[in-house]
Amino acid sequence: MTGNDTQKKLPPDETALFCEQVAMVLKAGIPLEDGMETLAKSYEGSKYGVRFLQIRVALQKHGALSAALEDAGIFPAYLCALTRIGERAGKLDEVMASLASYYQWEAQIKTSVRNAILYPTVLVMMLSVVVAILVISVLPVFQRVFDSLGLSAGSPAAAAMRVGVGVGKGMLILVGVFTLLLIVAGILLKTSRRDSVLALLAVLLPPVRRVNARISAARYASALSMMLTAGYPVEDAIQLAPSVITDRKRRHQAELAAKELLGGGSFAQAAQKSALFEPMHEKMIRFGAAAGKLDAVMEKLSGIYMEEADDAIQTVVSMIEPALVAVLSVVIGGILLSVMLPLLSVLSAVG
């Protein structure tokens, strides 16, 4: 397998920049082939340079940007599908502008999630170093001092010392397990098991489940909004939209919504069947469908759920940090207390 075959997907921020540049080229009336030539030169020398040259060649060969993007192999399937929709509807510039906003949001979500994991992890590591120093270096010194002063092995002070050492070692073991789990999760998130890992986290942690629900609803609404704005039939749009949802359970719910609509139900009934939206928002969808403004309603709901997803992520972060600080502070306080109790016992005995 060649290096090109194993090329990773373009990250969300780079994807957003690409979509924005294509949208500007199209709105400026510049031929797409000329615009892609300029883009290929701007990426010349980068790890994606060869792929952008391939896009230009494929565009000349196929005459369609969607086919060229599929040949490149570095773009998400959703982007390629929406690009094809934009070409068919004659609104490629609008679709690319919408995709730029969508992938900018994806990049922000990715950064928020990474920060939500990184900061608490660094905090745990720093406090673990303090615990390790206390257990490995400080407590043995005190133990030797107490032994030299004739501290009885069966005394309460000695028992407190043993408890302190045990708690410290136990904490270090927990930190090691936590670190190992993070490493394993990080590796799995980069493989085909990514969706399964996210689903497991959503089951185990209710706050993560809320974040996942809001992200799924935002992606679904955003996809429908872009397709409906581009003039895609609602029946086709609702069949394609589930592909943007990574959560298996909610993607299945979105597929049930498509079956409901194709089975003769209304769009409002299909949205209710998906169970992705709040009851109040289902009413908005019902009114939007009646007024022929479904695209505008879905765009509005996309923005609402994007904001709620950001708030939910911040809530998770605000819950993780104090919990970790509280647990580790109790552990460090217990170790320090286990040192002070024997010391006070010895000092009182000497006095």
C-alpha positions in Angstrom: 0.0 0.0 0.0 1.4 3.4 -1.0 1.7 6.4 1.2 -1.1 8.0 -0.9 -3.4 5.2 0.0 -2.9 5.7 3.7 -3.4 9.5 3.5 -5.4 10.7 6.4 -8.5 12.8 6.0 -8.2 16.6 5.9 -8.8 17.9 9.4 -12.0 20.0 10.0 -10.2 23.4 10.1 -8.4 22.7 6.8 -11.6 21.4 5.3 -13.4 24.6 6.3 -10.7 26.7 4.7 -10.9 24.7 1.5 -14.7 25.1 1.3 -14.4 28.8 2.0 -11.8 29.2 -0.8 -13.9 27.3 -3.3 -16.9 29.4 -2.4 -14.9 32.6 -2.9 -13.7 31.4 -6.3 -17.2 30.6 -7.4 -18.8 33.8 -6.2 -16.0 35.8 -7.9 -16.9 34.2 -11.2 -13.4 32.6 -11.6 -13.4 29.3 -13.5 -13.2 26.4 -11.0 -10.2 24.8 -12.8 -8.2 28.1 -12.5 -9.2 28.3 -8.9 -8.1 24.8 -8.2 -4.8 25.5 -9.9 -4.2 28.4 -7.5 -5.2 26.2 -4.5 -2.8 23.5 -5.6 0.0 26.0 -5.7 -0.8 27.2 -2.2 -0.6 23.7 -0.9 2.6 22.9 -2.9 5.2 21.4 -0.6 2.7 20.4 2.1 1.7 16.9 3.0 -1.6 17.5 1.0 0.1 19.1 -2.0 0.0 15.9 -4.2 -3.6 15.4 -3.4 -4.6 18.9 -4.5 -2.7 18.4 -7.7 -4.8 15.3 -8.2 -7.9 17.3 -7.6 -7.0 19.7 -10.4 -6.2 16.8 -12.8 -9.4 14.9 -11.8 -11.5 18.1 -12.2 -10.2 18.5 -15.8 -10.9 14.8 -16.4 -14.4 14.5 -14.9 -15.6 18.1 -15.1 -17.3 17.7 -11.7 -15.8 18.9 -8.4 -17.6 16.2 -6.5 -15.9 13.4 -8.5 -12.5 15.1 -8.1 -12.9 15.3 -4.3 -13.9 11.7 -4.1 -10.8 10.7 -6.2 -8.6 12.7 -3.8 -9.6 10.5 -0.8 -8.9 13.2 1.8 -12.3 14.7 2.1 -15.3 13.4 4.3 -18.0 11.5 2.4 -20.5 14.0 3.6 -18.7 16.9 1.9 -18.5 15.0 -1.4 -22.2 14.2 -1.2 -23.2 17.8 -0.5 -20.9 19.0 -3.3 -22.7 16.7 -5.7 -26.0 18.1 -4.5 -24.8 21.6 -5.0 -23.7 20.9 -8.5 -27.0 19.3 -9.4 -29.0 22.2 -7.9 -26.8 24.9 -9.5 -26.0 26.3 -6.0 -22.5 25.0 -5.5 -21.2 28.4 -4.1 -23.9 28.5 -1.5 -23.4 24.9 -0.5 -19.6 25.4 -0.2 -20.1 28.5 2.0 -22.5 26.5 4.2 -20.0 23.6 4.4 -17.3 26.1 5.4 -19.4 27.2 8.4 -20.3 23.6 9.2 -16.6 22.4 9.3 -15.6 25.5 11.3 -18.0 24.4 13.9 -16.7 20.8 13.7 -13.2 22.2 14.3 -14.4 24.2 17.3 -16.1 21.1 18.7 -13.0 19.0 18.2 -10.9 21.6 20.0 -13.3 21.9 22.9 -13.4 18.1 23.3 -9.6 17.9 23.1 -9.3 20.6 25.8 -11.9 19.0 27.9 -9.7 15.8 28.0 -6.3 17.5 28.0 -6.6 19.9 30.9 -8.0 17.4 33.5 -5.4 14.9 32.4 -2.5 17.3 32.9 -4.0 18.3 36.3 -4.1 14.6 37.3 -0.5 14.1 36.2 0.8 17.1 38.1 -1.0 16.2 41.3 0.1 12.6 40.9 3.7 13.7 40.8 3.1 15.4 44.2 1.6 12.1 45.5 4.5 10.1 44.1 7.1 12.3 45.8 5.3 12.1 49.1 5.0 8.3 48.9 8.4 7.5 47.4 10.7 10.1 49.0 9.0 11.9 52.0 7.2 9.1 53.8 10.2 6.7 53.9 12.3 9.4 55.5 9.7 9.9 58.2 9.5 6.2 58.6 13.2 5.9 59.3 13.0 8.8 61.7 10.2 7.2 63.6 12.0 3.9 63.7 15.1 5.6 65.1 13.0 7.2 67.8 11.6 3.8 68.8 8.1 4.1 67.4 6.2 0.8 68.1 5.0 -1.1 65.0 1.6 -1.6 66.6 1.0 2.0 67.7 -1.7 4.2 66.3 0.9 6.5 64.8 2.6 3.6 62.9 -0.9 2.4 61.7 -1.6 5.9 60.4 1.7 5.9 58.6 0.9 2.6 56.9 -2.5 3.9 55.9 -1.0 7.0 54.4 1.5 4.9 52.4 -1.3 2.5 51.3 -3.5 5.4 50.2 -0.7 7.0 48.2 0.2 3.8 46.4 -3.4 3.1 45.7 -3.8 6.5 44.2 -0.7 6.0 42.0 -2.2 2.7 40.8 -5.5 4.4 39.9 -3.7 7.2 38.1 -1.7 4.5 36.1 -5.0 2.8 35.2 -6.6 6.1 34.3 -3.6 7.0 32.1 -3.7 3.6 30.4 -7.4 3.9 29.7 -6.9 7.3 28.1 -4.1 6.0 25.9 -6.3 3.0 24.8 -9.3 5.3 24.2 -7.1 7.7 22.2 -5.8 4.9 20.0 -9.3 3.4 19.5 -10.8 6.8 18.6 -8.4 6.9 15.6 -9.5 3.5 14.4 -12.7 2.1 13.0 -13.9 1.5 16.5 -14.3 5.2 17.2 -18.1 5.2 17.1 -18.2 2.2 19.5 -16.0 4.0 22.0 -18.1 7.1 21.9 -21.2 5.1 22.3 -19.7 3.3 25.4 -18.7 6.7 26.9 -22.2 8.0 26.3 -23.7 5.0 28.1 -21.3 5.2 31.1 -21.4 9.0 31.5 -24.7 10.9 31.3 -23.1 14.3 30.6 -21.3 12.8 27.6 -24.6 11.4 26.4 -26.1 14.9 26.5 -23.2 16.3 24.5 -23.5 13.5 22.0 -27.3 14.1 21.6 -26.8 17.8 21.0 -24.0 17.3 18.5 -26.1 14.6 16.6 -29.1 17.0 16.5 -27.0 19.9 15.3 -25.4 17.8 12.5 -28.7 16.4 11.4 -30.4 19.8 11.3 -27.4 21.4 9.5 -27.4 18.7 6.8 -31.1 19.1 6.2 -30.8 22.9 6.1 -28.0 22.8 3.5 -29.7 20.3 1.3 -33.1 22.0 1.4 -31.5 25.4 0.8 -29.7 23.9 -2.2 -33.1 22.8 -3.6 -32.8 19.1 -2.9 -36.2 17.3 -2.5 -37.1 16.8 1.1 -37.6 13.0 0.5 -34.0 12.7 -0.8 -32.6 15.1 1.9 -34.0 13.1 4.8 -32.5 9.9 3.4 -29.0 11.4 3.1 -29.0 13.3 6.4 -28.5 10.3 8.7 -25.1 9.8 7.2 -23.7 12.8 9.1 -24.6 11.3 12.5 -21.8 9.3 14.1 -23.8 7.9 17.0 -25.2 4.6 15.9 -28.4 4.8 18.0 -29.3 8.3 16.8 -28.4 7.5 13.2 -30.9 4.6 13.4 -33.5 7.0 14.8 -32.9 9.4 11.9 -33.3 6.5 9.4 -36.6 5.7 11.1 -37.6 9.3 10.4 -36.8 8.8 6.7 -38.9 5.7 6.6 -41.8 7.6 8.3 -41.7 10.4 5.6 -41.3 8.0 2.7 -44.2 5.9 4.1 -46.6 8.8 3.7 -46.1 10.7 7.0 -45.5 14.4 7.2 -42.1 16.0 7.8 -43.2 17.0 11.3 -44.2 13.4 12.1 -40.8 12.2 10.8 -39.0 14.7 12.9 -40.9 13.5 16.0 -40.1 9.9 15.0 -36.4 10.7 15.0 -36.6 11.8 18.7 -33.6 14.1 18.0 -35.4 17.3 18.8 -37.0 18.8 21.9 -40.8 19.0 21.9 -40.7 22.8 21.5 -38.4 22.5 18.5 -40.7 19.9 17.0 -43.5 22.5 17.1 -41.1 24.9 15.3 -40.6 22.2 12.6 -44.4 21.8 12.3 -45.0 25.5 11.8 -42.0 25.8 9.4 -43.3 22.9 7.3 -46.7 24.5 7.1 -45.2 27.8 6.1 -42.8 26.3 3.5 -39.8 27.5 5.5 -38.3 24.2 6.5 -34.8 25.2 5.4 -34.8 28.3 7.6 -36.2 26.4 10.6 -33.6 23.7 10.3 -30.8 26.3 10.0 -32.1 28.0 13.2 -32.3 24.6 15.0 -28.8 23.8 13.9 -27.5 27.0 15.5 -29.4 26.3 18.7 -28.1 22.8 19.1 -24.6 23.9 18.2 -24.7 26.4 21.1 -26.2 23.8 23.4 -23.5 21.3 22.5 -20.8 23.9 23.4 -22.6 24.6 26.7 -22.9 20.9 27.4 -19.1 20.4 26.8 -18.3 23.3 29.1 -20.6 21.7 31.7 -18.7 18.4 31.5 -15.4 20.3 31.9 -16.7 22.2 34.9 -17.8 18.9 36.5 -14.5 17.1 35.8 -12.1 19.6 37.1 -13.4 20.2 40.6 -14.1 16.5 41.1 -10.5 15.6 40.3 -9.2 18.4 42.5 -11.4 17.3 45.4 -10.4 13.7 45.2 -6.7 14.3 44.8 -6.8 17.0 47.5 -8.4 14.5 50.0 -5.7 11.9 49.1 -2.8 14.4 49.6 -4.4 15.7 52.8 -4.7 12.1 54.0 -1.0 11.4 53.3 0.1 14.6 55.0 -2.1 13.7 58.0 -0.5 10.3 58.1 2.8 12.0 58.5 1.7 14.5 61.1 -0.1 12.1 63.4 3.0 10.0 64.0 5.1 13.1 64.4 2.7 14.6 66.9 2.7 11.3 68.8 6.5 11.2 69.0 6.7 14.8 70.0 4.1 14.3 72.8 6.0 11.2 74.0 9.3 13.1 74.0 7.6 16.0 75.9 
